[in-house]
Amino acid sequence: MTAEERIAQLEARLAMAESRIAILERMGRQYAIHHLPHPLPNYPVQPAWPPPGQFPPGTITC
């Protein structure tokens, strides 16, 4: 087997491995979406920044 043939063989194996990794990543995301606990939708989420009262109303305009 020449070096070029070996390189082609290894590139093909790499492409198959990358494809399998992508499939497993998608499966993992789907598992997480459907089987792992999620925060309750009505849970009171407080913004982490800015702390209340740090900026007086009207000082920041976006």
PyMOL commands that place a pseudoatom at each C-alpha (Angstrom):
pseudoatom trace, name=CA, resn=MET, resi=1, chain=A, elem=C, hetatm=0, pos=[0.000, 0.000, 0.000]
pseudoatom trace, name=CA, resn=THR, resi=2, chain=A, elem=C, hetatm=0, pos=[1.422, 3.325, -1.008]
pseudoatom trace, name=CA, resn=ALA, resi=3, chain=A, elem=C, hetatm=0, pos=[1.459, 6.341, 1.248]
pseudoatom trace, name=CA, resn=GLU, resi=4, chain=A, elem=C, hetatm=0, pos=[-1.210, 8.012, -0.891]
pseudoatom trace, name=CA, resn=GLU, resi=5, chain=A, elem=C, hetatm=0, pos=[-3.504, 4.980, -0.570]
pseudoatom trace, name=CA, resn=ARG, resi=6, chain=A, elem=C, hetatm=0, pos=[-2.961, 4.895, 3.199]
pseudoatom trace, name=CA, resn=ILE, resi=7, chain=A, elem=C, hetatm=0, pos=[-3.711, 8.617, 3.465]
pseudoatom trace, name=CA, resn=ALA, resi=8, chain=A, elem=C, hetatm=0, pos=[-6.915, 8.161, 1.449]
pseudoatom trace, name=CA, resn=GLN, resi=9, chain=A, elem=C, hetatm=0, pos=[-7.926, 5.229, 3.671]
pseudoatom trace, name=CA, resn=LEU, resi=10, chain=A, elem=C, hetatm=0, pos=[-7.289, 7.203, 6.854]
pseudoatom trace, name=CA, resn=GLU, resi=11, chain=A, elem=C, hetatm=0, pos=[-9.169, 10.232, 5.492]
pseudoatom trace, name=CA, resn=ALA, resi=12, chain=A, elem=C, hetatm=0, pos=[-12.173, 8.024, 4.745]
pseudoatom trace, name=CA, resn=ARG, resi=13, chain=A, elem=C, hetatm=0, pos=[-12.082, 6.571, 8.264]
pseudoatom trace, name=CA, resn=LEU, resi=14, chain=A, elem=C, hetatm=0, pos=[-11.805, 10.078, 9.711]
pseudoatom trace, name=CA, resn=ALA, resi=15, chain=A, elem=C, hetatm=0, pos=[-14.852, 11.218, 7.718]
pseudoatom trace, name=CA, resn=MET, resi=16, chain=A, elem=C, hetatm=0, pos=[-16.865, 8.244, 9.005]
pseudoatom trace, name=CA, resn=ALA, resi=17, chain=A, elem=C, hetatm=0, pos=[-15.775, 8.924, 12.589]
pseudoatom trace, name=CA, resn=GLU, resi=18, chain=A, elem=C, hetatm=0, pos=[-16.708, 12.609, 12.293]
pseudoatom trace, name=CA, resn=SER, resi=19, chain=A, elem=C, hetatm=0, pos=[-20.124, 11.619, 10.937]
pseudoatom trace, name=CA, resn=ARG, resi=20, chain=A, elem=C, hetatm=0, pos=[-20.673, 9.247, 13.854]
pseudoatom trace, name=CA, resn=ILE, resi=21, chain=A, elem=C, hetatm=0, pos=[-19.623, 11.955, 16.322]
pseudoatom trace, name=CA, resn=ALA, resi=22, chain=A, elem=C, hetatm=0, pos=[-22.138, 14.384, 14.803]
pseudoatom trace, name=CA, resn=ILE, resi=23, chain=A, elem=C, hetatm=0, pos=[-24.892, 11.764, 15.090]
pseudoatom trace, name=CA, resn=LEU, resi=24, chain=A, elem=C, hetatm=0, pos=[-24.015, 11.058, 18.728]
pseudoatom trace, name=CA, resn=GLU, resi=25, chain=A, elem=C, hetatm=0, pos=[-23.973, 14.793, 19.529]
pseudoatom trace, name=CA, resn=ARG, resi=26, chain=A, elem=C, hetatm=0, pos=[-27.474, 15.176, 18.050]
pseudoatom trace, name=CA, resn=MET, resi=27, chain=A, elem=C, hetatm=0, pos=[-28.677, 12.125, 19.983]
pseudoatom trace, name=CA, resn=GLY, resi=28, chain=A, elem=C, hetatm=0, pos=[-27.209, 13.574, 23.181]
pseudoatom trace, name=CA, resn=ARG, resi=29, chain=A, elem=C, hetatm=0, pos=[-28.975, 16.899, 22.654]
pseudoatom trace, name=CA, resn=GLN, resi=30, chain=A, elem=C, hetatm=0, pos=[-32.272, 15.130, 22.015]
pseudoatom trace, name=CA, resn=TYR, resi=31, chain=A, elem=C, hetatm=0, pos=[-31.790, 13.033, 25.146]
pseudoatom trace, name=CA, resn=ALA, resi=32, chain=A, elem=C, hetatm=0, pos=[-31.077, 16.144, 27.204]
pseudoatom trace, name=CA, resn=ILE, resi=33, chain=A, elem=C, hetatm=0, pos=[-34.132, 17.931, 25.835]
pseudoatom trace, name=CA, resn=HIS, resi=34, chain=A, elem=C, hetatm=0, pos=[-36.486, 15.045, 26.549]
pseudoatom trace, name=CA, resn=HIS, resi=35, chain=A, elem=C, hetatm=0, pos=[-35.057, 13.314, 29.615]
pseudoatom trace, name=CA, resn=LEU, resi=36, chain=A, elem=C, hetatm=0, pos=[-33.160, 15.767, 31.809]
pseudoatom trace, name=CA, resn=PRO, resi=37, chain=A, elem=C, hetatm=0, pos=[-34.923, 18.037, 34.289]
pseudoatom trace, name=CA, resn=HIS, resi=38, chain=A, elem=C, hetatm=0, pos=[-35.589, 21.589, 33.209]
pseudoatom trace, name=CA, resn=PRO, resi=39, chain=A, elem=C, hetatm=0, pos=[-36.374, 24.606, 35.354]
pseudoatom trace, name=CA, resn=LEU, resi=40, chain=A, elem=C, hetatm=0, pos=[-40.049, 25.158, 35.865]
pseudoatom trace, name=CA, resn=PRO, resi=41, chain=A, elem=C, hetatm=0, pos=[-41.386, 27.720, 33.388]
pseudoatom trace, name=CA, resn=ASN, resi=42, chain=A, elem=C, hetatm=0, pos=[-43.019, 29.764, 36.156]
pseudoatom trace, name=CA, resn=TYR, resi=43, chain=A, elem=C, hetatm=0, pos=[-39.887, 29.851, 38.303]
pseudoatom trace, name=CA, resn=PRO, resi=44, chain=A, elem=C, hetatm=0, pos=[-39.154, 33.490, 39.177]
pseudoatom trace, name=CA, resn=VAL, resi=45, chain=A, elem=C, hetatm=0, pos=[-35.891, 34.231, 37.385]
pseudoatom trace, name=CA, resn=GLN, resi=46, chain=A, elem=C, hetatm=0, pos=[-34.099, 37.341, 38.555]
pseudoatom trace, name=CA, resn=PRO, resi=47, chain=A, elem=C, hetatm=0, pos=[-31.672, 39.038, 36.172]
pseudoatom trace, name=CA, resn=ALA, resi=48, chain=A, elem=C, hetatm=0, pos=[-28.106, 38.633, 37.393]
pseudoatom trace, name=CA, resn=TRP, resi=49, chain=A, elem=C, hetatm=0, pos=[-27.098, 42.104, 36.198]
pseudoatom trace, name=CA, resn=PRO, resi=50, chain=A, elem=C, hetatm=0, pos=[-27.480, 44.892, 37.012]
pseudoatom trace, name=CA, resn=PRO, resi=51, chain=A, elem=C, hetatm=0, pos=[-28.348, 44.563, 40.675]
pseudoatom trace, name=CA, resn=PRO, resi=52, chain=A, elem=C, hetatm=0, pos=[-31.574, 46.397, 41.585]
pseudoatom trace, name=CA, resn=GLY, resi=53, chain=A, elem=C, hetatm=0, pos=[-31.019, 50.106, 42.128]
pseudoatom trace, name=CA, resn=GLN, resi=54, chain=A, elem=C, hetatm=0, pos=[-27.550, 50.192, 40.602]
pseudoatom trace, name=CA, resn=PHE, resi=55, chain=A, elem=C, hetatm=0, pos=[-28.667, 52.378, 37.713]
pseudoatom trace, name=CA, resn=PRO, resi=56, chain=A, elem=C, hetatm=0, pos=[-31.395, 54.975, 38.220]
pseudoatom trace, name=CA, resn=PRO, resi=57, chain=A, elem=C, hetatm=0, pos=[-34.241, 54.715, 35.693]
pseudoatom trace, name=CA, resn=GLY, resi=58, chain=A, elem=C, hetatm=0, pos=[-33.481, 56.388, 32.383]
pseudoatom trace, name=CA, resn=THR, resi=59, chain=A, elem=C, hetatm=0, pos=[-29.690, 56.447, 32.731]
pseudoatom trace, name=CA, resn=ILE, resi=60, chain=A, elem=C, hetatm=0, pos=[-29.196, 53.575, 30.283]
pseudoatom trace, name=CA, resn=THR, resi=61, chain=A, elem=C, hetatm=0, pos=[-30.853, 53.728, 26.899]
pseudoatom trace, name=CA, resn=CYS, resi=62, chain=A, elem=C, hetatm=0, pos=[-30.416, 51.026, 24.316]
for i in range(1, 62): cmd.bond("trace and resi %d" % i, "trace and resi %d" % (i + 1))
show_as sticks, trace
zoom trace
